[in-house]
Amino acid sequence: MFQCHVCKNASASHALVSEVFAVNSRRVLVERIPAEVCDRCGEPTFSSETTEKIRNLVHGSSIPVRTEALDVFALT
């Protein structure tokens, strides 16, 4: 049964999401990640299998499908 780790809501929808991850000193974007997305707060949750696939993808010898510039903002 789903329970959001952020807001404790019990309902979610399946979706494909994109996330930016910090890998060593760089940022990488992973797209089309299957996730359960909380219906209340929108927080995505990944299965342990998906998390392992992401880890292998970004830390392994996979070649990115493309490279894009990333805008960086500082709030302070």
ABEGO torsion letter per residue (X at the ends): XBBBAAAGBABBBBBBBBBBBBBEABBBBBBGBBBBBBAAAGBBBBBAAAAAAAAAAAABABBBABBBBBBBBBAX
